[in-house]
Amino acid sequence: KVSFSFHFTNTGKSDLLIRHAQATCGCTVPEWPKDPIAPGKDGFITVTFDSKGRIGMVHKTVTIIANTIPNTTTVTITGEVKSN
């Protein structure tokens, strides 16, 4: 399993509410702040990829739904899984 944390800052004028985050498959799991992020404050969305049973290049997308305009944002992870 490999994890990466995407750092973000709320640059808006009101609280940022991340309602949901969903990956393109079950091998990729996002974790996001459930509490509101105040203007000017930072947060992290951590994405964990489980490479079990996979070989080769991977490209996974996580869609984030929040009270932003537009209300959806995507982040991606890309890597290569090599056999031992």
mmCIF file as gemmi writes it, N, C-alpha and C atoms, coordinates in Angstrom:
data_model
loop_
_atom_site.group_PDB
_atom_site.id
_atom_site.type_symbol
_atom_site.label_atom_id
_atom_site.label_alt_id
_atom_site.label_comp_id
_atom_site.label_asym_id
_atom_site.label_entity_id
_atom_site.label_seq_id
_atom_site.pdbx_PDB_ins_code
_atom_site.Cartn_x
_atom_site.Cartn_y
_atom_site.Cartn_z
_atom_site.occupancy
_atom_site.B_iso_or_equiv
_atom_site.pdbx_formal_charge
_atom_site.auth_seq_id
_atom_site.auth_asym_id
_atom_site.pdbx_PDB_model_num
ATOM 1 N N . LYS Axp A 1 ? 0.845 -1.186 0 1 0 ? 1 A 1
ATOM 2 C CA . LYS Axp A 1 ? 0 0 0 1 0 ? 1 A 1
ATOM 3 C C . LYS Axp A 1 ? 0.881 1.236 0 1 0 ? 1 A 1
ATOM 4 N N . VAL Axp A 2 ? 0.482 2.212 -0.792 1 0 ? 2 A 1
ATOM 5 C CA . VAL Axp A 2 ? 1.203 3.468 -0.899 1 0 ? 2 A 1
ATOM 6 C C . VAL Axp A 2 ? 0.195 4.596 -0.696 1 0 ? 2 A 1
ATOM 7 N N . SER Axp A 3 ? 0.577 5.588 0.103 1 0 ? 3 A 1
ATOM 8 C CA . SER Axp A 3 ? -0.303 6.733 0.362 1 0 ? 3 A 1
ATOM 9 C C . SER Axp A 3 ? 0.362 8.025 -0.067 1 0 ? 3 A 1
ATOM 10 N N . PHE Axp A 4 ? -0.467 8.97 -0.484 1 0 ? 4 A 1
ATOM 11 C CA . PHE Axp A 4 ? -0.006 10.312 -0.806 1 0 ? 4 A 1
ATOM 12 C C . PHE Axp A 4 ? -1.031 11.287 -0.265 1 0 ? 4 A 1
ATOM 13 N N . SER Axp A 5 ? -0.556 12.355 0.366 1 0 ? 5 A 1
ATOM 14 C CA . SER Axp A 5 ? -1.448 13.383 0.908 1 0 ? 5 A 1
ATOM 15 C C . SER Axp A 5 ? -1.4 14.63 0.048 1 0 ? 5 A 1
ATOM 16 N N . PHE Axp A 6 ? -2.568 15.016 -0.462 1 0 ? 6 A 1
ATOM 17 C CA . PHE Axp A 6 ? -2.708 16.241 -1.228 1 0 ? 6 A 1
ATOM 18 C C . PHE Axp A 6 ? -2.99 17.378 -0.246 1 0 ? 6 A 1
ATOM 19 N N . HIS Axp A 7 ? -2.128 18.366 -0.219 1 0 ? 7 A 1
ATOM 20 C CA . HIS Axp A 7 ? -2.27 19.521 0.663 1 0 ? 7 A 1
ATOM 21 C C . HIS Axp A 7 ? -3.112 20.581 -0.049 1 0 ? 7 A 1
ATOM 22 N N . PHE Axp A 8 ? -4.024 21.226 0.7 1 0 ? 8 A 1
ATOM 23 C CA . PHE Axp A 8 ? -4.812 22.316 0.125 1 0 ? 8 A 1
ATOM 24 C C . PHE Axp A 8 ? -5.03 23.403 1.167 1 0 ? 8 A 1
ATOM 25 N N . THR Axp A 9 ? -5.345 24.597 0.681 1 0 ? 9 A 1
ATOM 26 C CA . THR Axp A 9 ? -5.666 25.742 1.53 1 0 ? 9 A 1
ATOM 27 C C . THR Axp A 9 ? -7.024 26.28 1.109 1 0 ? 9 A 1
ATOM 28 N N . ASN Axp A 10 ? -7.876 26.575 2.063 1 0 ? 10 A 1
ATOM 29 C CA . ASN Axp A 10 ? -9.158 27.197 1.755 1 0 ? 10 A 1
ATOM 30 C C . ASN Axp A 10 ? -8.899 28.67 1.448 1 0 ? 10 A 1
ATOM 31 N N . THR Axp A 11 ? -8.964 29.03 0.18 1 0 ? 11 A 1
ATOM 32 C CA . THR Axp A 11 ? -8.735 30.413 -0.239 1 0 ? 11 A 1
ATOM 33 C C . THR Axp A 11 ? -10.041 31.192 -0.369 1 0 ? 11 A 1
ATOM 34 N N . GLY Axp A 12 ? -11.14 30.552 -0.008 1 0 ? 12 A 1
ATOM 35 C CA . GLY Axp A 12 ? -12.442 31.206 -0.09 1 0 ? 12 A 1
ATOM 36 C C . GLY Axp A 12 ? -12.72 32.098 1.107 1 0 ? 12 A 1
ATOM 37 N N . LYS Axp A 13 ? -13.94 32.632 1.124 1 0 ? 13 A 1
ATOM 38 C CA . LYS Axp A 13 ? -14.359 33.54 2.196 1 0 ? 13 A 1
ATOM 39 C C . LYS Axp A 13 ? -15.29 32.882 3.202 1 0 ? 13 A 1
ATOM 40 N N . SER Axp A 14 ? -15.598 31.607 2.983 1 0 ? 14 A 1
ATOM 41 C CA . SER Axp A 14 ? -16.444 30.873 3.931 1 0 ? 14 A 1
ATOM 42 C C . SER Axp A 14 ? -15.86 29.485 4.155 1 0 ? 14 A 1
ATOM 43 N N . ASP Axp A 15 ? -16.425 28.775 5.123 1 0 ? 15 A 1
ATOM 44 C CA . ASP Axp A 15 ? -15.931 27.433 5.437 1 0 ? 15 A 1
ATOM 45 C C . ASP Axp A 15 ? -16.005 26.519 4.218 1 0 ? 15 A 1
ATOM 46 N N . LEU Axp A 16 ? -14.978 25.702 4.053 1 0 ? 16 A 1
ATOM 47 C CA . LEU Axp A 16 ? -14.952 24.684 3.012 1 0 ? 16 A 1
ATOM 48 C C . LEU Axp A 16 ? -15.491 23.393 3.599 1 0 ? 16 A 1
ATOM 49 N N . LEU Axp A 17 ? -16.505 22.82 2.944 1 0 ? 17 A 1
ATOM 50 C CA . LEU Axp A 17 ? -17.089 21.562 3.383 1 0 ? 17 A 1
ATOM 51 C C . LEU Axp A 17 ? -16.888 20.524 2.289 1 0 ? 17 A 1
ATOM 52 N N . ILE Axp A 18 ? -16.059 19.537 2.569 1 0 ? 18 A 1
ATOM 53 C CA . ILE Axp A 18 ? -15.872 18.435 1.623 1 0 ? 18 A 1
ATOM 54 C C . ILE Axp A 18 ? -16.941 17.407 1.948 1 0 ? 18 A 1
ATOM 55 N N . ARG Axp A 19 ? -17.858 17.221 1.013 1 0 ? 19 A 1
ATOM 56 C CA . ARG Axp A 19 ? -18.998 16.341 1.259 1 0 ? 19 A 1
ATOM 57 C C . ARG Axp A 19 ? -18.67 14.876 1.004 1 0 ? 19 A 1
ATOM 58 N N . HIS Axp A 20 ? -17.822 14.629 -0.012 1 0 ? 20 A 1
ATOM 59 C CA . HIS Axp A 20 ? -17.537 13.243 -0.378 1 0 ? 20 A 1
ATOM 60 C C . HIS Axp A 20 ? -16.299 13.197 -1.254 1 0 ? 20 A 1
ATOM 61 N N . ALA Axp A 21 ? -15.623 12.072 -1.234 1 0 ? 21 A 1
ATOM 62 C CA . ALA Axp A 21 ? -14.506 11.812 -2.151 1 0 ? 21 A 1
ATOM 63 C C . ALA Axp A 21 ? -14.615 10.356 -2.563 1 0 ? 21 A 1
ATOM 64 N N . GLN Axp A 22 ? -14.497 10.107 -3.868 1 0 ? 22 A 1
ATOM 65 C CA . GLN Axp A 22 ? -14.635 8.744 -4.365 1 0 ? 22 A 1
ATOM 66 C C . GLN Axp A 22 ? -13.592 8.454 -5.428 1 0 ? 22 A 1
ATOM 67 N N . ALA Axp A 23 ? -12.986 7.28 -5.319 1 0 ? 23 A 1
ATOM 68 C CA . ALA Axp A 23 ? -11.97 6.847 -6.275 1 0 ? 23 A 1
ATOM 69 C C . ALA Axp A 23 ? -12.61 6.058 -7.407 1 0 ? 23 A 1
ATOM 70 N N . THR Axp A 24 ? -11.814 5.827 -8.45 1 0 ? 24 A 1
ATOM 71 C CA . THR Axp A 24 ? -12.306 5.103 -9.616 1 0 ? 24 A 1
ATOM 72 C C . THR Axp A 24 ? -12.406 3.601 -9.385 1 0 ? 24 A 1
ATOM 73 N N . CYS Axp A 25 ? -11.777 3.094 -8.324 1 0 ? 25 A 1
ATOM 74 C CA . CYS Axp A 25 ? -11.875 1.655 -8.043 1 0 ? 25 A 1
ATOM 75 C C . CYS Axp A 25 ? -11.681 1.421 -6.545 1 0 ? 25 A 1
ATOM 76 N N . GLY Axp A 26 ? -11.965 0.19 -6.123 1 0 ? 26 A 1
ATOM 77 C CA . GLY Axp A 26 ? -11.851 -0.162 -4.705 1 0 ? 26 A 1
ATOM 78 C C . GLY Axp A 26 ? -10.427 -0.277 -4.193 1 0 ? 26 A 1
ATOM 79 N N . CYS Axp A 27 ? -9.442 -0.316 -5.098 1 0 ? 27 A 1
ATOM 80 C CA . CYS Axp A 27 ? -8.04 -0.429 -4.679 1 0 ? 27 A 1
ATOM 81 C C . CYS Axp A 27 ? -7.474 0.916 -4.22 1 0 ? 27 A 1
ATOM 82 N N . THR Axp A 28 ? -8.244 1.976 -4.414 1 0 ? 28 A 1
ATOM 83 C CA . THR Axp A 28 ? -7.806 3.326 -4.065 1 0 ? 28 A 1
ATOM 84 C C . THR Axp A 28 ? -8.811 3.918 -3.083 1 0 ? 28 A 1
ATOM 85 N N . VAL Axp A 29 ? -8.316 4.327 -1.906 1 0 ? 29 A 1
ATOM 86 C CA . VAL Axp A 29 ? -9.215 4.8 -0.846 1 0 ? 29 A 1
ATOM 87 C C . VAL Axp A 29 ? -8.824 6.217 -0.428 1 0 ? 29 A 1
ATOM 88 N N . PRO Axp A 30 ? -9.735 7.19 -0.597 1 0 ? 30 A 1
ATOM 89 C CA . PRO Axp A 30 ? -9.458 8.546 -0.138 1 0 ? 30 A 1
ATOM 90 C C . PRO Axp A 30 ? -9.944 8.767 1.297 1 0 ? 30 A 1
ATOM 91 N N . GLU Axp A 31 ? -9.214 9.598 2.02 1 0 ? 31 A 1
ATOM 92 C CA . GLU Axp A 31 ? -9.633 10.056 3.346 1 0 ? 31 A 1
ATOM 93 C C . GLU Axp A 31 ? -9.567 11.573 3.329 1 0 ? 31 A 1
ATOM 94 N N . TRP Axp A 32 ? -10.61 12.225 3.84 1 0 ? 32 A 1
ATOM 95 C CA . TRP Axp A 32 ? -10.688 13.671 3.776 1 0 ? 32 A 1
ATOM 96 C C . TRP Axp A 32 ? -11.216 14.228 5.094 1 0 ? 32 A 1
ATOM 97 N N . PRO Axp A 33 ? -10.982 15.511 5.35 1 0 ? 33 A 1
ATOM 98 C CA . PRO Axp A 33 ? -11.474 16.121 6.588 1 0 ? 33 A 1
ATOM 99 C C . PRO Axp A 33 ? -13.001 16.171 6.595 1 0 ? 33 A 1
ATOM 100 N N . LYS Axp A 34 ? -13.591 15.725 7.671 1 0 ? 34 A 1
ATOM 101 C CA . LYS Axp A 34 ? -15.059 15.746 7.788 1 0 ? 34 A 1
ATOM 102 C C . LYS Axp A 34 ? -15.551 17.056 8.39 1 0 ? 34 A 1
ATOM 103 N N . ASP Axp A 35 ? -14.677 17.742 9.124 1 0 ? 35 A 1
ATOM 104 C CA . ASP Axp A 35 ? -15.052 19.023 9.726 1 0 ? 35 A 1
ATOM 105 C C . ASP Axp A 35 ? -14.806 20.158 8.734 1 0 ? 35 A 1
ATOM 106 N N . PRO Axp A 36 ? -15.551 21.266 8.862 1 0 ? 36 A 1
ATOM 107 C CA . PRO Axp A 36 ? -15.331 22.415 7.976 1 0 ? 36 A 1
ATOM 108 C C . PRO Axp A 36 ? -13.908 22.968 8.108 1 0 ? 36 A 1
ATOM 109 N N . ILE Axp A 37 ? -13.374 23.432 6.994 1 0 ? 37 A 1
ATOM 110 C CA . ILE Axp A 37 ? -12.054 24.067 6.986 1 0 ? 37 A 1
ATOM 111 C C . ILE Axp A 37 ? -12.288 25.568 6.832 1 0 ? 37 A 1
ATOM 112 N N . ALA Axp A 38 ? -11.867 26.338 7.831 1 0 ? 38 A 1
ATOM 113 C CA . ALA Axp A 38 ? -12.089 27.782 7.84 1 0 ? 38 A 1
ATOM 114 C C . ALA Axp A 38 ? -11.26 28.467 6.75 1 0 ? 38 A 1
ATOM 115 N N . PRO Axp A 39 ? -11.692 29.651 6.309 1 0 ? 39 A 1
ATOM 116 C CA . PRO Axp A 39 ? -10.91 30.406 5.327 1 0 ? 39 A 1
ATOM 117 C C . PRO Axp A 39 ? -9.475 30.614 5.812 1 0 ? 39 A 1
ATOM 118 N N . GLY Axp A 40 ? -8.511 30.382 4.903 1 0 ? 40 A 1
ATOM 119 C CA . GLY Axp A 40 ? -7.103 30.552 5.232 1 0 ? 40 A 1
ATOM 120 C C . GLY Axp A 40 ? -6.455 29.34 5.883 1 0 ? 40 A 1
ATOM 121 N N . LYS Axp A 41 ? -7.25 28.363 6.272 1 0 ? 41 A 1
ATOM 122 C CA . LYS Axp A 41 ? -6.716 27.163 6.926 1 0 ? 41 A 1
ATOM 123 C C . LYS Axp A 41 ? -6.38 26.091 5.897 1 0 ? 41 A 1
ATOM 124 N N . ASP Axp A 42 ? -5.505 25.166 6.303 1 0 ? 42 A 1
ATOM 125 C CA . ASP Axp A 42 ? -5.039 24.096 5.434 1 0 ? 42 A 1
ATOM 126 C C . ASP Axp A 42 ? -5.698 22.773 5.794 1 0 ? 42 A 1
ATOM 127 N N . GLY Axp A 43 ? -5.618 21.847 4.849 1 0 ? 43 A 1
ATOM 128 C CA . GLY Axp A 43 ? -6.096 20.491 5.083 1 0 ? 43 A 1
ATOM 129 C C . GLY Axp A 43 ? -5.385 19.527 4.149 1 0 ? 43 A 1
ATOM 130 N N . PHE Axp A 44 ? -5.694 18.251 4.315 1 0 ? 44 A 1
ATOM 131 C CA . PHE Axp A 44 ? -5.097 17.204 3.496 1 0 ? 44 A 1
ATOM 132 C C . PHE Axp A 44 ? -6.162 16.206 3.069 1 0 ? 44 A 1
ATOM 133 N N . ILE Axp A 45 ? -6.038 15.738 1.847 1 0 ? 45 A 1
ATOM 134 C CA . ILE Axp A 45 ? -6.795 14.589 1.378 1 0 ? 45 A 1
ATOM 135 C C . ILE Axp A 45 ? -5.754 13.51 1.113 1 0 ? 45 A 1
ATOM 136 N N . THR Axp A 46 ? -5.861 12.414 1.853 1 0 ? 46 A 1
ATOM 137 C CA . THR Axp A 46 ? -4.899 11.323 1.721 1 0 ? 46 A 1
ATOM 138 C C . THR Axp A 46 ? -5.511 10.216 0.88 1 0 ? 46 A 1
ATOM 139 N N . VAL Axp A 47 ? -4.763 9.793 -0.133 1 0 ? 47 A 1
ATOM 140 C CA . VAL Axp A 47 ? -5.211 8.731 -1.029 1 0 ? 47 A 1
ATOM 141 C C . VAL Axp A 47 ? -4.272 7.537 -0.85 1 0 ? 47 A 1
ATOM 142 N N . THR Axp A 48 ? -4.851 6.371 -0.55 1 0 ? 48 A 1
ATOM 143 C CA . THR Axp A 48 ? -4.067 5.157 -0.367 1 0 ? 48 A 1
ATOM 144 C C . THR Axp A 48 ? -4.401 4.179 -1.491 1 0 ? 48 A 1
ATOM 145 N N . PHE Axp A 49 ? -3.357 3.713 -2.171 1 0 ? 49 A 1
ATOM 146 C CA . PHE Axp A 49 ? -3.49 2.759 -3.265 1 0 ? 49 A 1
ATOM 147 C C . PHE Axp A 49 ? -2.925 1.417 -2.828 1 0 ? 49 A 1
ATOM 148 N N . ASP Axp A 50 ? -3.705 0.35 -3.022 1 0 ? 50 A 1
ATOM 149 C CA . ASP Axp A 50 ? -3.273 -1.01 -2.701 1 0 ? 50 A 1
ATOM 150 C C . ASP Axp A 50 ? -2.893 -1.705 -4.005 1 0 ? 50 A 1
ATOM 151 N N . SER Axp A 51 ? -1.61 -1.998 -4.17 1 0 ? 51 A 1
ATOM 152 C CA . SER Axp A 51 ? -1.108 -2.569 -5.429 1 0 ? 51 A 1
ATOM 153 C C . SER Axp A 51 ? -1.221 -4.088 -5.503 1 0 ? 51 A 1
ATOM 154 N N . LYS Axp A 52 ? -1.792 -4.717 -4.491 1 0 ? 52 A 1
ATOM 155 C CA . LYS Axp A 52 ? -1.872 -6.18 -4.463 1 0 ? 52 A 1
ATOM 156 C C . LYS Axp A 52 ? -2.529 -6.712 -5.745 1 0 ? 52 A 1
ATOM 157 N N . GLY Axp A 53 ? -1.809 -7.636 -6.415 1 0 ? 53 A 1
ATOM 158 C CA . GLY Axp A 53 ? -2.336 -8.254 -7.615 1 0 ? 53 A 1
ATOM 159 C C . GLY Axp A 53 ? -2.227 -7.408 -8.875 1 0 ? 53 A 1
ATOM 160 N N . ARG Axp A 54 ? -1.492 -6.31 -8.806 1 0 ? 54 A 1
ATOM 161 C CA . ARG Axp A 54 ? -1.373 -5.415 -9.961 1 0 ? 54 A 1
ATOM 162 C C . ARG Axp A 54 ? 0.089 -5.284 -10.37 1 0 ? 54 A 1
ATOM 163 N N . ILE Axp A 55 ? 0.293 -5.154 -11.67 1 0 ? 55 A 1
ATOM 164 C CA . ILE Axp A 55 ? 1.629 -4.943 -12.231 1 0 ? 55 A 1
ATOM 165 C C . ILE Axp A 55 ? 1.478 -3.905 -13.336 1 0 ? 55 A 1
ATOM 166 N N . GLY Axp A 56 ? 2.473 -3.041 -13.473 1 0 ? 56 A 1
ATOM 167 C CA . GLY Axp A 56 ? 2.478 -2.079 -14.567 1 0 ? 56 A 1
ATOM 168 C C . GLY Axp A 56 ? 2.05 -0.687 -14.132 1 0 ? 56 A 1
ATOM 169 N N . MET Axp A 57 ? 1.797 0.148 -15.118 1 0 ? 57 A 1
ATOM 170 C CA . MET Axp A 57 ? 1.411 1.542 -14.865 1 0 ? 57 A 1
ATOM 171 C C . MET Axp A 57 ? 0.001 1.611 -14.307 1 0 ? 57 A 1
ATOM 172 N N . VAL Axp A 58 ? -0.191 2.505 -13.345 1 0 ? 58 A 1
ATOM 173 C CA . VAL Axp A 58 ? -1.522 2.747 -12.778 1 0 ? 58 A 1
ATOM 174 C C . VAL Axp A 58 ? -1.789 4.246 -12.817 1 0 ? 58 A 1
ATOM 175 N N . HIS Axp A 59 ? -3.023 4.571 -13.055 1 0 ? 59 A 1
ATOM 176 C CA . HIS Axp A 59 ? -3.476 5.96 -13.079 1 0 ? 59 A 1
ATOM 177 C C . HIS Axp A 59 ? -4.853 5.968 -12.427 1 0 ? 59 A 1
ATOM 178 N N . LYS Axp A 60 ? -4.942 6.513 -11.228 1 0 ? 60 A 1
ATOM 179 C CA . LYS Axp A 60 ? -6.191 6.499 -10.463 1 0 ? 60 A 1
ATOM 180 C C . LYS Axp A 60 ? -6.65 7.925 -10.204 1 0 ? 60 A 1
ATOM 181 N N . THR Axp A 61 ? -7.953 8.114 -10.307 1 0 ? 61 A 1
ATOM 182 C CA . THR Axp A 61 ? -8.554 9.43 -10.12 1 0 ? 61 A 1
ATOM 183 C C . THR Axp A 61 ? -9.473 9.405 -8.907 1 0 ? 61 A 1
ATOM 184 N N . VAL Axp A 62 ? -9.431 10.476 -8.125 1 0 ? 62 A 1
ATOM 185 C CA . VAL Axp A 62 ? -10.352 10.657 -7.005 1 0 ? 62 A 1
ATOM 186 C C . VAL Axp A 62 ? -11.154 11.926 -7.285 1 0 ? 62 A 1
ATOM 187 N N . THR Axp A 63 ? -12.472 11.797 -7.234 1 0 ? 63 A 1
ATOM 188 C CA . THR Axp A 63 ? -13.365 12.929 -7.431 1 0 ? 63 A 1
ATOM 189 C C . THR Axp A 63 ? -13.817 13.437 -6.075 1 0 ? 63 A 1
ATOM 190 N N . ILE Axp A 64 ? -13.653 14.743 -5.872 1 0 ? 64 A 1
ATOM 191 C CA . ILE Axp A 64 ? -13.988 15.379 -4.594 1 0 ? 64 A 1
ATOM 192 C C . ILE Axp A 64 ? -15.196 16.271 -4.811 1 0 ? 64 A 1
ATOM 193 N N . ILE Axp A 65 ? -16.198 16.115 -3.957 1 0 ? 65 A 1
ATOM 194 C CA . ILE Axp A 65 ? -17.405 16.936 -4.024 1 0 ? 65 A 1
ATOM 195 C C . ILE Axp A 65 ? -17.425 17.84 -2.795 1 0 ? 65 A 1
ATOM 196 N N . ALA Axp A 66 ? -17.528 19.143 -3.045 1 0 ? 66 A 1
ATOM 197 C CA . ALA Axp A 66 ? -17.466 20.124 -1.948 1 0 ? 66 A 1
ATOM 198 C C . ALA Axp A 66 ? -18.387 21.302 -2.253 1 0 ? 66 A 1
ATOM 199 N N . ASN Axp A 67 ? -18.463 22.224 -1.323 1 0 ? 67 A 1
ATOM 200 C CA . ASN Axp A 67 ? -19.281 23.422 -1.509 1 0 ? 67 A 1
ATOM 201 C C . ASN Axp A 67 ? -18.474 24.499 -2.247 1 0 ? 67 A 1
ATOM 202 N N . THR Axp A 68 ? -17.916 24.129 -3.368 1 0 ? 68 A 1
ATOM 203 C CA . THR Axp A 68 ? -17.086 25.007 -4.183 1 0 ? 68 A 1
ATOM 204 C C . THR Axp A 68 ? -17.759 25.229 -5.535 1 0 ? 68 A 1
ATOM 205 N N . ILE Axp A 69 ? -17.206 26.155 -6.297 1 0 ? 69 A 1
ATOM 206 C CA . ILE Axp A 69 ? -17.683 26.381 -7.666 1 0 ? 69 A 1
ATOM 207 C C . ILE Axp A 69 ? -16.507 26.158 -8.595 1 0 ? 69 A 1
ATOM 208 N N . PRO Axp A 70 ? -16.514 25.139 -9.441 1 0 ? 70 A 1
ATOM 209 C CA . PRO Axp A 70 ? -17.522 24.077 -9.53 1 0 ? 70 A 1
ATOM 210 C C . PRO Axp A 70 ? -17.481 23.171 -8.302 1 0 ? 70 A 1
ATOM 211 N N . ASN Axp A 71 ? -18.524 22.365 -8.137 1 0 ? 71 A 1
ATOM 212 C CA . ASN Axp A 71 ? -18.619 21.561 -6.908 1 0 ? 71 A 1
ATOM 213 C C . ASN Axp A 71 ? -17.815 20.264 -6.959 1 0 ? 71 A 1
ATOM 214 N N . THR Axp A 72 ? -17.204 19.935 -8.104 1 0 ? 72 A 1
ATOM 215 C CA . THR Axp A 72 ? -16.362 18.751 -8.187 1 0 ? 72 A 1
ATOM 216 C C . THR Axp A 72 ? -14.939 19.134 -8.603 1 0 ? 72 A 1
ATOM 217 N N . THR Axp A 73 ? -14.001 18.449 -8.008 1 0 ? 73 A 1
ATOM 218 C CA . THR Axp A 73 ? -12.577 18.606 -8.316 1 0 ? 73 A 1
ATOM 219 C C . THR Axp A 73 ? -11.986 17.21 -8.368 1 0 ? 73 A 1
ATOM 220 N N . THR Axp A 74 ? -11.002 17 -9.221 1 0 ? 74 A 1
ATOM 221 C CA . THR Axp A 74 ? -10.358 15.692 -9.265 1 0 ? 74 A 1
ATOM 222 C C . THR Axp A 74 ? -8.876 15.825 -8.958 1 0 ? 74 A 1
ATOM 223 N N . VAL Axp A 75 ? -8.362 14.784 -8.329 1 0 ? 75 A 1
ATOM 224 C CA . VAL Axp A 75 ? -6.924 14.633 -8.121 1 0 ? 75 A 1
ATOM 225 C C . VAL Axp A 75 ? -6.561 13.255 -8.661 1 0 ? 75 A 1
ATOM 226 N N . THR Axp A 76 ? -5.317 13.106 -9.09 1 0 ? 76 A 1
ATOM 227 C CA . THR Axp A 76 ? -4.896 11.82 -9.651 1 0 ? 76 A 1
ATOM 228 C C . THR Axp A 76 ? -3.58 11.366 -9.034 1 0 ? 76 A 1
ATOM 229 N N . ILE Axp A 77 ? -3.432 10.056 -9.004 1 0 ? 77 A 1
ATOM 230 C CA . ILE Axp A 77 ? -2.155 9.475 -8.65 1 0 ? 77 A 1
ATOM 231 C C . ILE Axp A 77 ? -1.731 8.589 -9.82 1 0 ? 77 A 1
ATOM 232 N N . THR Axp A 78 ? -0.463 8.62 -10.127 1 0 ? 78 A 1
ATOM 233 C CA . THR Axp A 78 ? 0.101 7.822 -11.22 1 0 ? 78 A 1
ATOM 234 C C . THR Axp A 78 ? 1.372 7.166 -10.712 1 0 ? 78 A 1
ATOM 235 N N . GLY Axp A 79 ? 1.553 5.922 -11.086 1 0 ? 79 A 1
ATOM 236 C CA . GLY Axp A 79 ? 2.765 5.22 -10.667 1 0 ? 79 A 1
ATOM 237 C C . GLY Axp A 79 ? 2.947 3.944 -11.454 1 0 ? 79 A 1
ATOM 238 N N . GLU Axp A 80 ? 4.015 3.262 -11.146 1 0 ? 80 A 1
ATOM 239 C CA . GLU Axp A 80 ? 4.295 1.984 -11.785 1 0 ? 80 A 1
ATOM 240 C C . GLU Axp A 80 ? 4.521 0.941 -10.713 1 0 ? 80 A 1
ATOM 241 N N . VAL Axp A 81 ? 3.795 -0.164 -10.819 1 0 ? 81 A 1
ATOM 242 C CA . VAL Axp A 81 ? 3.938 -1.282 -9.898 1 0 ? 81 A 1
ATOM 243 C C . VAL Axp A 81 ? 4.869 -2.298 -10.57 1 0 ? 81 A 1
ATOM 244 N N . LYS Axp A 82 ? 5.966 -2.6 -9.876 1 0 ? 82 A 1
ATOM 245 C CA . LYS Axp A 82 ? 6.936 -3.556 -10.407 1 0 ? 82 A 1
ATOM 246 C C . LYS Axp A 82 ? 6.874 -4.848 -9.612 1 0 ? 82 A 1
ATOM 247 N N . SER Axp A 83 ? 7.125 -5.961 -10.279 1 0 ? 83 A 1
ATOM 248 C CA . SER Axp A 83 ? 7.146 -7.245 -9.579 1 0 ? 83 A 1
ATOM 249 C C . SER Axp A 83 ? 8.48 -7.39 -8.828 1 0 ? 83 A 1
ATOM 250 N N . ASN Axp A 84 ? 8.466 -8.197 -7.791 1 0 ? 84 A 1
ATOM 251 C CA . ASN Axp A 84 ? 9.69 -8.404 -7.001 1 0 ? 84 A 1
ATOM 252 C C . ASN Axp A 84 ? 10.661 -9.304 -7.712 1 0 ? 84 A 1
